[in-house]
Amino acid sequence: MTSVSLALIDDHPLMLAGLTDILSKQSPFFIAATGSTADEALDIGLKLKPNVFIVDLMMPGNIFDTITKLVEKIRTKILVFTAMTGSDYAVRALNAGASGYVLKGSSAQELIQAIATVHRGDMFITPAFACKVIEELKIASLRKMAGGEVKLSIREGQIIRMLLRGFTNRQIATDLQIGEKTVKNYMTILMQKLNARNRLEVLIAAQKLEGSRDPALRH
């Protein structure tokens, strides 16, 4: 089985040591690097290009900005592992480009499953927390529509551009190196954000956004 390189970023030494001990014993994982700040995470990403980052949210530096930069620059997968139980934090992390959100206090087996899931290109959210996150996504979408403004994440903007070029879900998944199921999940989120009921209405809404020169859709 192909090895999976991990980077662990947490500013709590005991948590970092515990994660390192647990995950280093799990095949096919190996620990490529550890760090304790957002800046260290970016430096590790650019130098070593690990397959998956496991990051906390509370640490020195802007971790949300770092998540976006890591996904943009090296197309790594980001799994947030945090004690932050506010669904708004989860939505912000996912919009920044994270592929998963696991709450500290989850079992080691759930964390291992989450790593494997995001590595293959799918999305993972702690099951007991997922409903809150989905509800927050819906509320955020309604707020944006009420304000006459639709903001898309980097990944959503990429998918919109491909839809406008006639890409299928499978072609989008291949080009972005993510799972086809993940593309479908993003399509669901886009339908919510754009107040669309199906793929055709997403395309119509996307064309309107393109016409208004929305920054998220600019090349």
FIZASE-699539 format. One record per residue (C-alpha): residue number from 0; x, y, z; chain. Coordinates in nm, 4 decimals. Example, Ala and Ser with C-alpha at 12.3 -4.5 7.8 and 13.67 -1.06 7.14 Angstrom:
<pt num="0" X="1.2300" Y="-0.4500" Z="0.7800" chaine="A"/>
<pt num="1" X="1.3670" Y="-0.1060" Z="0.7140" chaine="A"/>
! end
This chain:
<pt num="0" X="0.0000" Y="0.0000" Z="0.0000" chaine="A"/>
<pt num="1" X="0.1286" Y="0.3475" Z="-0.0899" chaine="A"/>
<pt num="2" X="0.2538" Y="0.5414" Z="0.2120" chaine="A"/>
<pt num="3" X="0.0715" Y="0.8562" Z="0.3210" chaine="A"/>
<pt num="4" X="0.2848" Y="1.1416" Z="0.4539" chaine="A"/>
<pt num="5" X="0.1373" Y="1.3461" Z="0.7375" chaine="A"/>
<pt num="6" X="0.2199" Y="1.6853" Z="0.8865" chaine="A"/>
<pt num="7" X="0.0908" Y="1.7481" Z="1.2394" chaine="A"/>
<pt num="8" X="0.0411" Y="2.1090" Z="1.3496" chaine="A"/>
<pt num="9" X="-0.0623" Y="2.1801" Z="1.7096" chaine="A"/>
<pt num="10" X="0.0785" Y="2.4225" Z="1.9643" chaine="A"/>
<pt num="11" X="0.0116" Y="2.1909" Z="2.2597" chaine="A"/>
<pt num="12" X="0.3264" Y="1.9743" Z="2.3053" chaine="A"/>
<pt num="13" X="0.1439" Y="1.6876" Z="2.4791" chaine="A"/>
<pt num="14" X="-0.1252" Y="1.6707" Z="2.2112" chaine="A"/>
<pt num="15" X="0.1392" Y="1.6799" Z="1.9390" chaine="A"/>
<pt num="16" X="0.3378" Y="1.4024" Z="2.1083" chaine="A"/>
<pt num="17" X="0.0255" Y="1.1921" Z="2.1510" chaine="A"/>
<pt num="18" X="-0.0801" Y="1.2316" Z="1.7879" chaine="A"/>
<pt num="19" X="0.2699" Y="1.1497" Z="1.6693" chaine="A"/>
<pt num="20" X="0.2791" Y="0.8347" Z="1.8819" chaine="A"/>
<pt num="21" X="-0.0626" Y="0.7114" Z="1.7675" chaine="A"/>
<pt num="22" X="-0.0387" Y="0.7903" Z="1.3969" chaine="A"/>
<pt num="23" X="0.3222" Y="0.6790" Z="1.3484" chaine="A"/>
<pt num="24" X="0.2098" Y="0.3266" Z="1.4389" chaine="A"/>
<pt num="25" X="-0.0658" Y="0.3206" Z="1.1765" chaine="A"/>
<pt num="26" X="0.0237" Y="0.1824" Z="0.8356" chaine="A"/>
<pt num="27" X="0.0445" Y="0.3336" Z="0.5745" chaine="A"/>
<pt num="28" X="0.0879" Y="0.6652" Z="0.7592" chaine="A"/>
<pt num="29" X="0.4244" Y="0.8197" Z="0.8390" chaine="A"/>
<pt num="30" X="0.4957" Y="1.1527" Z="1.0052" chaine="A"/>
<pt num="31" X="0.6802" Y="1.3815" Z="0.7651" chaine="A"/>
<pt num="32" X="0.6972" Y="1.6791" Z="1.0033" chaine="A"/>
<pt num="33" X="0.5421" Y="1.8497" Z="1.3040" chaine="A"/>
<pt num="34" X="0.4918" Y="2.2156" Z="1.3848" chaine="A"/>
<pt num="35" X="0.3193" Y="2.4508" Z="1.6256" chaine="A"/>
<pt num="36" X="0.2341" Y="2.7660" Z="1.4270" chaine="A"/>
<pt num="37" X="0.0567" Y="2.8613" Z="1.1061" chaine="A"/>
<pt num="38" X="0.3836" Y="2.9908" Z="0.9602" chaine="A"/>
<pt num="39" X="0.5558" Y="2.6597" Z="1.0338" chaine="A"/>
<pt num="40" X="0.2718" Y="2.4766" Z="0.8627" chaine="A"/>
<pt num="41" X="0.3179" Y="2.6789" Z="0.5445" chaine="A"/>
<pt num="42" X="0.6948" Y="2.6314" Z="0.5531" chaine="A"/>
<pt num="43" X="0.6548" Y="2.2547" Z="0.5981" chaine="A"/>
<pt num="44" X="0.4045" Y="2.2399" Z="0.3150" chaine="A"/>
<pt num="45" X="0.6227" Y="2.4232" Z="0.0664" chaine="A"/>
<pt num="46" X="0.9349" Y="2.2224" Z="0.1548" chaine="A"/>
<pt num="47" X="0.7997" Y="1.8697" Z="0.2074" chaine="A"/>
<pt num="48" X="0.4573" Y="1.8665" Z="0.0372" chaine="A"/>
<pt num="49" X="0.2975" Y="1.6122" Z="0.2731" chaine="A"/>
<pt num="50" X="-0.0183" Y="1.4355" Z="0.1564" chaine="A"/>
<pt num="51" X="-0.2304" Y="1.5371" Z="0.4552" chaine="A"/>
<pt num="52" X="-0.2070" Y="1.8094" Z="0.7189" chaine="A"/>
<pt num="53" X="-0.3735" Y="1.7595" Z="1.0587" chaine="A"/>
<pt num="54" X="-0.4093" Y="2.1075" Z="1.2083" chaine="A"/>
<pt num="55" X="-0.5594" Y="2.2697" Z="1.5147" chaine="A"/>
<pt num="56" X="-0.7313" Y="2.6074" Z="1.4741" chaine="A"/>
<pt num="57" X="-0.6030" Y="2.7771" Z="1.7868" chaine="A"/>
<pt num="58" X="-0.2366" Y="2.8553" Z="1.7363" chaine="A"/>
<pt num="59" X="-0.0104" Y="3.1511" Z="1.6593" chaine="A"/>
<pt num="60" X="-0.0735" Y="3.2932" Z="1.3123" chaine="A"/>
<pt num="61" X="-0.3668" Y="3.2918" Z="1.0731" chaine="A"/>
<pt num="62" X="-0.4396" Y="2.9232" Z="1.0229" chaine="A"/>
<pt num="63" X="-0.7392" Y="2.9891" Z="0.7939" chaine="A"/>
<pt num="64" X="-0.5224" Y="3.1873" Z="0.5543" chaine="A"/>
<pt num="65" X="-0.2575" Y="2.9159" Z="0.5760" chaine="A"/>
<pt num="66" X="-0.5125" Y="2.6452" Z="0.4913" chaine="A"/>
<pt num="67" X="-0.6072" Y="2.8338" Z="0.1755" chaine="A"/>
<pt num="68" X="-0.2432" Y="2.8859" Z="0.0742" chaine="A"/>
<pt num="69" X="-0.1541" Y="2.5195" Z="0.1307" chaine="A"/>
<pt num="70" X="-0.4476" Y="2.3969" Z="-0.0775" chaine="A"/>
<pt num="71" X="-0.3720" Y="2.6469" Z="-0.3544" chaine="A"/>
<pt num="72" X="0.0043" Y="2.5973" Z="-0.3701" chaine="A"/>
<pt num="73" X="0.0531" Y="2.2230" Z="-0.3156" chaine="A"/>
<pt num="74" X="-0.2971" Y="2.0732" Z="-0.3375" chaine="A"/>
<pt num="75" X="-0.2541" Y="1.8971" Z="-0.0064" chaine="A"/>
<pt num="76" X="-0.5488" Y="1.7769" Z="0.2009" chaine="A"/>
<pt num="77" X="-0.6264" Y="1.9586" Z="0.5245" chaine="A"/>
<pt num="78" X="-0.7954" Y="1.7873" Z="0.8183" chaine="A"/>
<pt num="79" X="-0.8835" Y="2.0171" Z="1.1078" chaine="A"/>
<pt num="80" X="-0.8506" Y="1.8457" Z="1.4471" chaine="A"/>
<pt num="81" X="-0.9706" Y="2.0866" Z="1.7102" chaine="A"/>
<pt num="82" X="-1.1648" Y="2.1443" Z="2.0303" chaine="A"/>
<pt num="83" X="-1.3557" Y="2.4325" Z="1.8668" chaine="A"/>
<pt num="84" X="-1.7174" Y="2.3119" Z="1.8612" chaine="A"/>
<pt num="85" X="-1.8706" Y="2.6220" Z="1.7033" chaine="A"/>
<pt num="86" X="-2.0176" Y="2.5358" Z="1.3654" chaine="A"/>
<pt num="87" X="-1.9089" Y="2.8772" Z="1.2370" chaine="A"/>
<pt num="88" X="-1.5447" Y="2.7719" Z="1.2855" chaine="A"/>
<pt num="89" X="-1.6096" Y="2.4564" Z="1.0849" chaine="A"/>
<pt num="90" X="-1.7757" Y="2.6486" Z="0.8022" chaine="A"/>
<pt num="91" X="-1.4891" Y="2.8967" Z="0.7933" chaine="A"/>
<pt num="92" X="-1.2320" Y="2.6148" Z="0.7815" chaine="A"/>
<pt num="93" X="-1.4184" Y="2.4289" Z="0.5058" chaine="A"/>
<pt num="94" X="-1.4581" Y="2.7482" Z="0.3043" chaine="A"/>
<pt num="95" X="-1.0855" Y="2.8097" Z="0.3434" chaine="A"/>
<pt num="96" X="-1.0204" Y="2.4741" Z="0.1766" chaine="A"/>
<pt num="97" X="-1.0161" Y="2.2119" Z="0.4518" chaine="A"/>
<pt num="98" X="-1.1507" Y="1.8702" Z="0.3560" chaine="A"/>
<pt num="99" X="-1.2392" Y="1.7541" Z="0.7064" chaine="A"/>
<pt num="100" X="-1.3255" Y="1.8664" Z="1.0568" chaine="A"/>
<pt num="101" X="-1.2803" Y="1.6336" Z="1.3548" chaine="A"/>
<pt num="102" X="-1.3428" Y="1.7320" Z="1.7140" chaine="A"/>
<pt num="103" X="-1.0850" Y="1.6559" Z="1.9796" chaine="A"/>
<pt num="104" X="-1.2367" Y="1.3969" Z="2.2072" chaine="A"/>
<pt num="105" X="-1.3127" Y="1.1737" Z="1.9098" chaine="A"/>
<pt num="106" X="-1.1683" Y="0.8237" Z="1.9138" chaine="A"/>
<pt num="107" X="-0.8332" Y="0.7446" Z="1.7559" chaine="A"/>
<pt num="108" X="-1.0160" Y="0.5198" Z="1.5104" chaine="A"/>
<pt num="109" X="-1.2377" Y="0.8089" Z="1.3960" chaine="A"/>
<pt num="110" X="-0.9333" Y="1.0284" Z="1.3401" chaine="A"/>
<pt num="111" X="-0.7626" Y="0.7536" Z="1.1410" chaine="A"/>
<pt num="112" X="-1.0787" Y="0.7069" Z="0.9331" chaine="A"/>
<pt num="113" X="-1.0964" Y="1.0826" Z="0.8743" chaine="A"/>
<pt num="114" X="-0.7362" Y="1.0964" Z="0.7514" chaine="A"/>
<pt num="115" X="-0.7955" Y="0.8094" Z="0.5092" chaine="A"/>
<pt num="116" X="-1.1177" Y="0.9707" Z="0.3880" chaine="A"/>
<pt num="117" X="-0.9717" Y="1.3134" Z="0.3087" chaine="A"/>
<pt num="118" X="-0.6614" Y="1.1561" Z="0.1568" chaine="A"/>
<pt num="119" X="-0.8712" Y="0.9764" Z="-0.1051" chaine="A"/>
<pt num="120" X="-1.0446" Y="1.3041" Z="-0.1909" chaine="A"/>
<pt num="121" X="-1.3651" Y="1.2857" Z="0.0096" chaine="A"/>
<pt num="122" X="-1.4928" Y="1.5037" Z="0.2918" chaine="A"/>
<pt num="123" X="-1.5189" Y="1.4027" Z="0.6576" chaine="A"/>
<pt num="124" X="-1.6947" Y="1.5802" Z="0.9447" chaine="A"/>
<pt num="125" X="-1.7364" Y="1.4301" Z="1.2916" chaine="A"/>
<pt num="126" X="-2.0769" Y="1.2579" Z="1.2495" chaine="A"/>
<pt num="127" X="-2.2297" Y="1.3956" Z="1.5693" chaine="A"/>
<pt num="128" X="-2.1290" Y="1.7463" Z="1.4576" chaine="A"/>
<pt num="129" X="-2.2164" Y="1.7242" Z="1.0877" chaine="A"/>
<pt num="130" X="-2.5812" Y="1.8332" Z="1.1185" chaine="A"/>
<pt num="131" X="-2.4804" Y="2.1548" Z="1.2963" chaine="A"/>
<pt num="132" X="-2.2281" Y="2.2323" Z="1.0222" chaine="A"/>
<pt num="133" X="-2.4787" Y="2.1703" Z="0.7419" chaine="A"/>
<pt num="134" X="-2.7335" Y="2.3912" Z="0.9167" chaine="A"/>
<pt num="135" X="-2.4758" Y="2.6671" Z="0.9557" chaine="A"/>
<pt num="136" X="-2.3955" Y="2.6421" Z="0.5845" chaine="A"/>
<pt num="137" X="-2.7633" Y="2.6915" Z="0.5053" chaine="A"/>
<pt num="138" X="-2.7929" Y="2.9900" Z="0.7398" chaine="A"/>
<pt num="139" X="-2.4781" Y="3.1490" Z="0.5984" chaine="A"/>
<pt num="140" X="-2.6181" Y="3.1005" Z="0.2479" chaine="A"/>
<pt num="141" X="-2.9446" Y="3.2714" Z="0.3402" chaine="A"/>
<pt num="142" X="-2.7581" Y="3.5623" Z="0.4979" chaine="A"/>
<pt num="143" X="-2.5509" Y="3.6130" Z="0.1857" chaine="A"/>
<pt num="144" X="-2.8545" Y="3.6011" Z="-0.0418" chaine="A"/>
<pt num="145" X="-3.0410" Y="3.8438" Z="0.1826" chaine="A"/>
<pt num="146" X="-2.7483" Y="4.0825" Z="0.1583" chaine="A"/>
<pt num="147" X="-2.7385" Y="4.0510" Z="-0.2195" chaine="A"/>
<pt num="148" X="-2.3881" Y="3.9051" Z="-0.2049" chaine="A"/>
<pt num="149" X="-2.2628" Y="3.5545" Z="-0.2801" chaine="A"/>
<pt num="150" X="-1.9105" Y="3.4656" Z="-0.1742" chaine="A"/>
<pt num="151" X="-1.7533" Y="3.1451" Z="-0.2981" chaine="A"/>
<pt num="152" X="-1.4573" Y="2.9581" Z="-0.1574" chaine="A"/>
<pt num="153" X="-1.1563" Y="2.9031" Z="-0.3823" chaine="A"/>
<pt num="154" X="-1.2604" Y="2.5439" Z="-0.4519" chaine="A"/>
<pt num="155" X="-1.6205" Y="2.6462" Z="-0.5275" chaine="A"/>
<pt num="156" X="-1.4937" Y="2.9081" Z="-0.7708" chaine="A"/>
<pt num="157" X="-1.2813" Y="2.6434" Z="-0.9442" chaine="A"/>
<pt num="158" X="-1.5817" Y="2.4133" Z="-0.9787" chaine="A"/>
<pt num="159" X="-1.8024" Y="2.6954" Z="-1.1117" chaine="A"/>
<pt num="160" X="-1.5469" Y="2.7792" Z="-1.3812" chaine="A"/>
<pt num="161" X="-1.5334" Y="2.4139" Z="-1.4878" chaine="A"/>
<pt num="162" X="-1.9131" Y="2.3913" Z="-1.4975" chaine="A"/>
<pt num="163" X="-1.9192" Y="2.6923" Z="-1.7279" chaine="A"/>
<pt num="164" X="-1.6743" Y="2.5093" Z="-1.9542" chaine="A"/>
<pt num="165" X="-1.9031" Y="2.2071" Z="-1.9678" chaine="A"/>
<pt num="166" X="-1.7075" Y="1.9733" Z="-1.7388" chaine="A"/>
<pt num="167" X="-1.8858" Y="1.6716" Z="-1.5905" chaine="A"/>
<pt num="168" X="-1.8550" Y="1.5850" Z="-1.2216" chaine="A"/>
<pt num="169" X="-1.6070" Y="1.3108" Z="-1.3103" chaine="A"/>
<pt num="170" X="-1.3936" Y="1.5474" Z="-1.5175" chaine="A"/>
<pt num="171" X="-1.3976" Y="1.8044" Z="-1.2356" chaine="A"/>
<pt num="172" X="-1.2948" Y="1.5375" Z="-0.9849" chaine="A"/>
<pt num="173" X="-1.0078" Y="1.4240" Z="-1.2071" chaine="A"/>
<pt num="174" X="-0.8807" Y="1.7747" Z="-1.2749" chaine="A"/>
<pt num="175" X="-0.8940" Y="1.8818" Z="-0.9078" chaine="A"/>
<pt num="176" X="-0.7702" Y="1.5454" Z="-0.7782" chaine="A"/>
<pt num="177" X="-1.0668" Y="1.4984" Z="-0.5470" chaine="A"/>
<pt num="178" X="-1.3366" Y="1.2327" Z="-0.5218" chaine="A"/>
<pt num="179" X="-1.6458" Y="1.2462" Z="-0.7415" chaine="A"/>
<pt num="180" X="-1.8522" Y="1.2265" Z="-0.4216" chaine="A"/>
<pt num="181" X="-1.6765" Y="1.5390" Z="-0.2957" chaine="A"/>
<pt num="182" X="-1.7694" Y="1.7207" Z="-0.6173" chaine="A"/>
<pt num="183" X="-2.1332" Y="1.6238" Z="-0.5563" chaine="A"/>
<pt num="184" X="-2.1067" Y="1.7608" Z="-0.2018" chaine="A"/>
<pt num="185" X="-1.9750" Y="2.0899" Z="-0.3392" chaine="A"/>
<pt num="186" X="-2.2593" Y="2.0965" Z="-0.5923" chaine="A"/>
<pt num="187" X="-2.5065" Y="2.0663" Z="-0.3045" chaine="A"/>
<pt num="188" X="-2.3395" Y="2.3567" Z="-0.1258" chaine="A"/>
<pt num="189" X="-2.3394" Y="2.5636" Z="-0.4479" chaine="A"/>
<pt num="190" X="-2.7104" Y="2.4996" Z="-0.4973" chaine="A"/>
<pt num="191" X="-2.7710" Y="2.6289" Z="-0.1449" chaine="A"/>
<pt num="192" X="-2.5520" Y="2.9352" Z="-0.1939" chaine="A"/>
<pt num="193" X="-2.6960" Y="3.0212" Z="-0.5344" chaine="A"/>
<pt num="194" X="-3.0562" Y="2.9364" Z="-0.4409" chaine="A"/>
<pt num="195" X="-3.0631" Y="2.6810" Z="-0.7223" chaine="A"/>
<pt num="196" X="-3.2655" Y="2.3618" Z="-0.7394" chaine="A"/>
<pt num="197" X="-3.0558" Y="2.1716" Z="-0.9924" chaine="A"/>
<pt num="198" X="-2.7388" Y="2.1786" Z="-1.2026" chaine="A"/>
<pt num="199" X="-2.8960" Y="2.3907" Z="-1.4772" chaine="A"/>
<pt num="200" X="-2.9993" Y="2.6609" Z="-1.2299" chaine="A"/>
<pt num="201" X="-2.6466" Y="2.6558" Z="-1.0835" chaine="A"/>
<pt num="202" X="-2.5120" Y="2.7229" Z="-1.4343" chaine="A"/>
<pt num="203" X="-2.7592" Y="3.0076" Z="-1.4911" chaine="A"/>
<pt num="204" X="-2.6697" Y="3.1646" Z="-1.1561" chaine="A"/>
<pt num="205" X="-2.2994" Y="3.1147" Z="-1.2289" chaine="A"/>
<pt num="206" X="-2.3345" Y="3.2934" Z="-1.5630" chaine="A"/>
<pt num="207" X="-2.4929" Y="3.5887" Z="-1.3812" chaine="A"/>
<pt num="208" X="-2.2049" Y="3.5938" Z="-1.1344" chaine="A"/>
<pt num="209" X="-1.9573" Y="3.5773" Z="-1.4213" chaine="A"/>
<pt num="210" X="-2.1330" Y="3.8675" Z="-1.5852" chaine="A"/>
<pt num="211" X="-2.1072" Y="4.0716" Z="-1.2672" chaine="A"/>
<pt num="212" X="-1.7326" Y="3.9932" Z="-1.2555" chaine="A"/>
<pt num="213" X="-1.7473" Y="3.8313" Z="-0.9136" chaine="A"/>
<pt num="214" X="-1.3843" Y="3.8122" Z="-0.7874" chaine="A"/>
<pt num="215" X="-1.4227" Y="3.4443" Z="-0.7003" chaine="A"/>
<pt num="216" X="-1.4799" Y="3.3652" Z="-1.0692" chaine="A"/>
<pt num="217" X="-1.2041" Y="3.5729" Z="-1.2204" chaine="A"/>
<pt num="218" X="-0.9225" Y="3.3846" Z="-1.3872" chaine="A"/>
! end
